[in-house]
Amino acid sequence: MFCLLVVDLILLMKIKLTKTNFSLHICQDIGKIFSSYESVAFAAAVYIIGALKGLLWNYQFWYLQDLGASQTLLGVTAAVQCIVVEVPFFFFTGWFIKKLGYFYCLTCVFIAFTLRFGFYVLLQDPWFVLPIEVLHGVTFAVFYSSMTGYASNCAPRVRKLL
């Protein structure tokens, strides 16, 4: 742990920071962002997806254990989610956003959550969770990329100081 901390501190010392001029009118800036129905709808969708994601993160392994999943299967499920599915989806998410746009990507996320929860309800053998986890790429990578990309586009520009 100490070695990793030292490496982290060395890397932090190499980062060049730029000072920015922050707005003193936060409430006005938030009001500008949420003055469009599009931003309000997007924020509501992000909130709902976050609740669905929290539900899944808190109860997925518990549900799999109730179905008789071993600790090995739970570990393999986490590995499939993180390594096999998230990495490629994060790589191709830019293409999805360019082709579909932010709102259609969120629609795909809702569809993927519907399919994912529907398949969980039908699940009898816990090992069949692995093919279901392919949808994790849409519900995680596409969601977070769309959310941050849209927020970046809507955020007021901040003037950089030299």
Rosetta silent file (secondary structure, phi, psi, omega in degrees, C-alpha in Angstrom):
SEQUENCE: MFCLLVVDLILLMKIKLTKTNFSLHICQDIGKIFSSYESVAFAAAVYIIGALKGLLWNYQFWYLQDLGASQTLLGVTAAVQCIVVEVPFFFFTGWFIKKLGYFYCLTCVFIAFTLRFGFYVLLQDPWFVLPIEVLHGVTFAVFYSSMTGYASNCAPRVRKLL
SCORE:     score description
SCORE:     0.000 S_00000001
   1 L     0.000  -43.267 -179.273    0.000    0.000    0.000 S_00000001
   2 H   -62.915  -40.190  179.205    2.805    2.386    0.899 S_00000001
   3 H   -62.933  -43.249  178.035    4.562    1.737   -2.425 S_00000001
   4 H   -65.585  -35.653  176.888    1.391    2.495   -4.363 S_00000001
   5 H   -63.602  -41.727  178.594    0.896    5.658   -2.304 S_00000001
   6 H   -64.389  -43.643  177.448    4.421    6.832   -3.191 S_00000001
   7 H   -61.005  -42.690  179.147    3.800    6.124   -6.899 S_00000001
   8 H   -62.016  -44.353  178.883    0.511    8.046   -6.669 S_00000001
   9 H   -64.338  -39.745  177.468    2.200   11.041   -5.035 S_00000001
  10 H   -62.299  -44.307  178.734    4.944   11.092   -7.672 S_00000001
  11 H   -65.818  -37.242  178.359    2.341   11.074  -10.440 S_00000001
  12 H   -65.826  -33.266  178.400    0.336   13.806   -8.735 S_00000001
  13 H   -69.406  -23.099 -178.918    3.409   16.034   -8.583 S_00000001
  14 H   -84.574  -14.556 -176.930    3.821   15.710  -12.372 S_00000001
  15 L   -73.719  132.527  176.720    0.268   16.897  -13.168 S_00000001
  16 L   -92.405  118.202 -179.071    0.049   20.439  -14.464 S_00000001
  17 L   -96.391  141.643  174.552   -2.912   22.200  -12.905 S_00000001
  18 L  -112.736  139.596  178.272   -4.632   25.168  -14.482 S_00000001
  19 L   -82.634  140.771  178.174   -6.497   27.693  -12.421 S_00000001
  20 E  -121.105  155.961  178.515  -10.056   28.371  -13.419 S_00000001
  21 L   -94.190  103.356 -176.731  -12.368   31.234  -12.694 S_00000001
  22 L   -81.000  148.304  179.214  -15.294   29.667  -10.848 S_00000001
  23 L   -74.117  140.936  175.662  -18.744   31.160  -10.974 S_00000001
  24 L   -95.949   -1.059 -177.379  -20.032   32.808   -7.838 S_00000001
  25 L  -114.188   65.179 -175.665  -23.620   32.462   -9.053 S_00000001
  26 H   -60.834  -45.288 -177.630  -24.154   28.732   -8.659 S_00000001
  27 H   -62.395  -39.634  177.560  -27.941   28.951   -8.327 S_00000001
  28 H   -66.032  -40.032  179.333  -28.223   31.001  -11.531 S_00000001
  29 H   -65.323  -41.359  177.501  -26.002   28.539  -13.403 S_00000001
  30 H   -66.017  -39.087  176.838  -28.078   25.579  -12.227 S_00000001
  31 H   -61.160  -39.418  177.368  -31.210   27.481  -13.209 S_00000001
  32 H   -64.403  -41.995 -178.710  -29.804   28.006  -16.706 S_00000001
  33 H   -64.567  -43.797 -176.408  -28.980   24.324  -17.051 S_00000001
  34 L   -92.560   17.301  176.969  -32.424   23.183  -15.898 S_00000001
  35 L   -79.808  -15.872  177.913  -34.334   25.822  -17.848 S_00000001
  36 L   -99.978  143.621  177.941  -34.813   23.411  -20.752 S_00000001
  37 H   -63.187  -30.943 -179.925  -37.188   20.479  -20.602 S_00000001
  38 H   -61.442  -44.774 -179.842  -34.509   18.374  -22.246 S_00000001
  39 H   -68.292  -37.949  178.475  -32.121   18.816  -19.311 S_00000001
  40 H   -65.832  -44.048  178.832  -34.851   18.138  -16.752 S_00000001
  41 H   -63.486  -40.993  179.252  -35.905   14.963  -18.584 S_00000001
  42 H   -64.410  -43.319  179.307  -32.288   13.840  -18.848 S_00000001
  43 H   -64.202  -39.535  177.732  -31.690   14.463  -15.138 S_00000001
  44 H   -64.068  -41.910  178.191  -34.851   12.526  -14.228 S_00000001
  45 H   -63.316  -41.454  178.866  -33.729    9.619  -16.422 S_00000001
  46 H   -63.415  -40.375  178.334  -30.282    9.645  -14.798 S_00000001
  47 H   -62.635  -45.579 -179.460  -31.891    9.597  -11.358 S_00000001
  48 H   -64.999  -43.713  178.881  -34.107    6.620  -12.256 S_00000001
  49 H   -64.078  -38.572  176.282  -31.219    4.717  -13.838 S_00000001
  50 H   -61.441  -39.187  176.959  -29.114    5.402  -10.754 S_00000001
  51 H   -65.845  -41.690  177.635  -31.856    3.913   -8.582 S_00000001
  52 H   -63.662  -41.179  179.188  -32.042    0.836  -10.830 S_00000001
  53 H   -64.112  -42.230  177.622  -28.261    0.494  -10.713 S_00000001
  54 H   -63.098  -40.412  176.475  -28.289    0.751   -6.908 S_00000001
  55 H   -60.410  -44.371 -179.739  -30.989   -1.905   -6.705 S_00000001
  56 H   -66.484  -46.145 -178.348  -28.952   -4.214   -8.882 S_00000001
  57 H   -63.152  -35.702 -176.392  -25.671   -3.621   -7.053 S_00000001
  58 H   -80.676  -28.677 -171.746  -27.253   -4.228   -3.648 S_00000001
  59 H  -117.747   -7.553 -175.848  -29.322   -7.318   -4.410 S_00000001
  60 H   -61.078  -52.394 -177.436  -27.766   -9.124   -7.370 S_00000001
  61 H   -68.929  -33.242  176.461  -25.336  -11.318   -5.439 S_00000001
  62 H   -62.680  -45.143  178.385  -27.875  -11.931   -2.699 S_00000001
  63 H   -62.753  -43.372  178.943  -30.361  -13.129   -5.318 S_00000001
  64 H   -64.123  -37.737  176.857  -27.740  -15.345   -6.951 S_00000001
  65 H   -65.134  -37.296  176.405  -26.857  -16.874   -3.580 S_00000001
  66 H   -63.718  -28.930  176.811  -30.546  -17.632   -3.028 S_00000001
  67 L   -81.074   -6.590  178.091  -30.481  -19.474   -6.354 S_00000001
  68 L   101.351   18.974 -179.662  -27.542  -21.545   -5.105 S_00000001
  69 L   -70.278  141.575  176.753  -24.601  -19.701   -6.671 S_00000001
  70 L   -83.816  168.645  176.854  -21.164  -20.497   -5.295 S_00000001
  71 H   -64.140  -32.613  177.505  -18.608  -17.900   -4.272 S_00000001
  72 H   -62.663  -44.973  179.032  -16.679  -18.809   -7.402 S_00000001
  73 H   -63.256  -38.655  178.278  -19.658  -17.951   -9.598 S_00000001
  74 H   -63.325  -39.940  177.010  -20.085  -14.623   -7.809 S_00000001
  75 H   -67.326  -41.129  177.926  -16.435  -13.820   -8.494 S_00000001
  76 H   -64.647  -38.187  178.027  -16.715  -14.893  -12.119 S_00000001
  77 H   -61.316  -45.577  178.211  -19.831  -12.740  -12.474 S_00000001
  78 H   -63.517  -39.678  179.044  -17.963   -9.688  -11.169 S_00000001
  79 H   -65.863  -41.199  178.295  -15.023  -10.442  -13.478 S_00000001
  80 H   -63.314  -43.557  179.319  -17.311  -10.784  -16.495 S_00000001
  81 H   -59.405  -48.215 -171.881  -19.001   -7.491  -15.622 S_00000001
  82 H   -80.910  -47.722 -171.050  -15.769   -5.570  -15.183 S_00000001
  83 H   -92.459  -49.524 -172.453  -13.265   -7.073  -17.589 S_00000001
  84 H   -76.419  -34.870 -172.243  -15.163   -8.880  -20.325 S_00000001
  85 H  -104.208  -50.039 -174.659  -18.090   -6.479  -20.735 S_00000001
  86 H   -62.836  -46.173 -174.747  -17.250   -2.985  -19.423 S_00000001
  87 H   -59.209  -50.405  178.400  -13.910   -2.526  -21.168 S_00000001
  88 H   -65.209  -37.086 -179.619  -15.166   -3.190  -24.728 S_00000001
  89 H   -67.784  -38.695  175.292  -18.341   -1.189  -24.159 S_00000001
  90 H   -63.093  -34.475  179.499  -16.403    1.814  -22.849 S_00000001
  91 H   -65.842  -40.429 -175.407  -14.237    1.532  -25.953 S_00000001
  92 H   -97.505   -0.807 -177.593  -17.222    1.598  -28.348 S_00000001
  93 H   -62.166  -36.188  177.650  -19.514    3.932  -26.410 S_00000001
  94 H   -57.550  -39.600  177.951  -18.312    6.985  -28.345 S_00000001
  95 H   -65.118  -43.628  178.190  -19.523    5.350  -31.529 S_00000001
  96 H   -58.982  -44.940 -177.567  -22.921    4.600  -29.934 S_00000001
  97 H   -66.650  -40.750  177.978  -23.297    8.207  -28.802 S_00000001
  98 H   -63.288  -40.153 -177.839  -22.338    9.595  -32.223 S_00000001
  99 H   -75.692  -41.953 -171.556  -24.811    7.299  -33.989 S_00000001
 100 H  -102.878  -30.770 -173.166  -27.715    7.495  -31.545 S_00000001
 101 L    90.483  167.044 -174.498  -27.286   10.640  -29.471 S_00000001
 102 H   -65.862  -43.578 -175.734  -27.497   10.967  -25.706 S_00000001
 103 H   -69.332  -39.315  178.092  -31.245   10.463  -25.335 S_00000001
 104 H   -70.162  -29.706  173.926  -31.414    7.358  -27.502 S_00000001
 105 H   -65.404  -41.253  176.748  -28.461    5.924  -25.588 S_00000001
 106 H   -65.739  -34.485  175.274  -30.429    6.423  -22.364 S_00000001
 107 H   -62.881  -41.775  176.572  -33.403    4.752  -24.023 S_00000001
 108 H   -62.591  -35.808  178.064  -31.147    1.791  -24.834 S_00000001
 109 H   -64.640  -43.814  177.502  -30.061    1.741  -21.188 S_00000001
 110 H   -62.097  -41.668  178.036  -33.702    1.549  -20.048 S_00000001
 111 H   -63.541  -42.311  179.576  -34.355   -1.265  -22.531 S_00000001
 112 H   -64.879  -39.346  175.856  -31.249   -3.113  -21.326 S_00000001
 113 H   -64.097  -40.794  178.314  -32.359   -2.764  -17.699 S_00000001
 114 H   -60.651  -46.762  178.340  -35.804   -4.089  -18.621 S_00000001
 115 H   -64.064  -43.375 -176.484  -34.274   -7.095  -20.356 S_00000001
 116 H   -63.383  -47.972  178.375  -31.753   -7.663  -17.594 S_00000001
 117 H   -66.944  -36.468  176.714  -34.325   -7.631  -14.776 S_00000001
 118 H   -62.685  -42.381  177.700  -36.695   -9.724  -16.889 S_00000001
 119 H   -67.245  -35.045  176.840  -34.017  -12.347  -17.452 S_00000001
 120 H   -62.759  -38.066  179.064  -33.194  -12.357  -13.732 S_00000001
 121 H   -63.798  -37.427 -178.655  -36.819  -13.164  -12.960 S_00000001
 122 H   -81.958   -8.484 -172.785  -36.695  -16.127  -15.347 S_00000001
 123 L   -66.141  125.435  177.175  -33.318  -17.322  -14.058 S_00000001
 124 L  -110.225  -47.618  179.127  -33.363  -20.884  -12.703 S_00000001
 125 L   -98.032  122.144 -175.804  -29.719  -21.951  -12.937 S_00000001
 126 H   -61.334  -22.582  179.618  -27.376  -19.313  -11.459 S_00000001
 127 H   -68.884  -19.794  177.646  -24.694  -20.037  -14.094 S_00000001
 128 H   -76.035    1.380  174.803  -26.988  -18.547  -16.752 S_00000001
 129 H   -69.150  -26.420 -175.945  -26.364  -15.165  -15.169 S_00000001
 130 H   -62.101  -45.275  175.752  -23.157  -14.907  -17.212 S_00000001
 131 H   -66.529  -30.199  178.305  -24.869  -14.371  -20.600 S_00000001
 132 H   -64.919  -31.726 -176.059  -27.245  -11.890  -18.946 S_00000001
 133 H   -68.248   -8.599  173.304  -24.250   -9.858  -17.791 S_00000001
 134 H   -61.209  -31.741  178.139  -23.530   -8.837  -21.392 S_00000001
 135 H   -68.870  -14.744  177.186  -26.275   -6.266  -20.829 S_00000001
 136 H   -61.448  -30.820  178.413  -24.132   -4.773  -18.066 S_00000001
 137 H   -61.457  -39.277  178.473  -22.091   -3.067  -20.767 S_00000001
 138 H   -74.780  -45.609 -175.377  -25.116   -1.072  -21.854 S_00000001
 139 H   -72.665  -14.389  179.239  -26.448   -0.434  -18.346 S_00000001
 140 H  -113.569  -64.213 -172.954  -23.063    0.710  -17.066 S_00000001
 141 H   -66.607  -48.146 -179.369  -20.645    1.884  -19.745 S_00000001
 142 H   -65.885  -38.744  178.847  -23.143    3.429  -22.140 S_00000001
 143 H   -62.514  -53.765 -176.380  -25.017    5.012  -19.237 S_00000001
 144 H   -65.849  -36.135  178.094  -22.004    6.643  -17.586 S_00000001
 145 H   -68.404  -41.436  178.394  -20.526    7.813  -20.877 S_00000001
 146 H   -65.969  -42.889 -178.611  -23.829    9.320  -21.996 S_00000001
 147 H   -62.405  -49.831 -177.988  -24.417   10.947  -18.635 S_00000001
 148 H   -70.800  -35.445  177.392  -21.005   12.573  -18.395 S_00000001
 149 H   -64.878  -44.014  178.351  -20.943   13.549  -22.068 S_00000001
 150 H   -64.996  -42.890  178.658  -24.322   15.258  -21.873 S_00000001
 151 H   -62.441  -38.494  178.855  -23.366   17.016  -18.630 S_00000001
 152 H   -65.946  -38.906  178.955  -20.137   18.210  -20.218 S_00000001
 153 H   -69.962  -32.339 -175.935  -22.004   19.611  -23.215 S_00000001
 154 H   -89.157  -18.835 -176.350  -24.598   21.389  -21.052 S_00000001
 155 L   -67.068  140.625  176.141  -22.250   22.765  -18.406 S_00000001
 156 L   -62.645  142.074 -179.939  -21.469   26.464  -18.637 S_00000001
 157 L   -71.314  139.719  179.204  -18.026   27.158  -19.994 S_00000001
 158 L  -109.820  132.880 -179.771  -15.446   28.305  -17.452 S_00000001
 159 L   -78.245  130.416 -179.809  -12.784   30.774  -18.484 S_00000001
 160 E   -87.519  139.663  175.614   -9.237   29.544  -17.797 S_00000001
 161 L   -97.334  144.067  177.600   -6.716   31.860  -16.188 S_00000001
 162 L   -97.012    0.000    0.000   -3.094   31.730  -17.243 S_00000001
